[in-house]
Amino acid sequence: MMEENFPDCVTWNKPEGGLFIWVTLPEGINSKDILKVCLENRVMFVTGSMFYPNGGVENTFRLNFSWMNEEDIKEGIRKMGVAIKQALEMLQQK
């Protein structure tokens, strides 16, 4: 779903175990801005900045896939893709 819905400039790890996927957005996009839009659409993730105590990394986030059903994950990723694409458009207009 991420390959289908996220722009090519977004990267993520492909987990071989565990419960999380780490996502990196292009420089200039703050994951907190994406989170605001996602929360309005009932989608949640953890911003990566929480994992950097010295700050400075605002373009990452962590997804947990341990307890959601497949249909909810698909819908959440679709909504996230829309939010990311909107943020990219706004960044390009600056």
Secondary structure, DSSP 4 states (H G I P E B T S, - for coil): -HHHHS-TT-EE---SSSSEEEEEPPTT--HHHHHHHHHHTT---EEGGGG-TT----SEEEEE-SSS-HHHHHHHHHHHHHHHHHHHHHHHH-
